[in-house]
Amino acid sequence: MQASTVQKLPDNVPGSYYVDSNCYDCGLCVDINPHVFKRNGLKCYSFVALQPEDPLHISLAEDALQTCPCKAIHNDG
């Protein structure tokens, strides 16, 4: 169960994948899947810029989810 202060970041596009407010912008998700994840350098976090649709980008999004050091990536799908 997540703390009540954890929220989806506003830059996420609608869909099942999202990044929450635990993100501290390490950039690992962007390194793994730059097609789906982008960085907001001004606010110091990464976010889902495009929901993955093809098998490759879904697989890479799942890799990013599994390796996120702050567990800020989620898939509600």
Buried (B, 14 or more C-beta within 10 A) or exposed (E): EEEEEEEBBEBBEEBEBBBBBBBEBBEBBBEBBEBBBBBBEEEEBBBBBBBBEEEEBBEBBBBBBEEBEBEBBBBEE
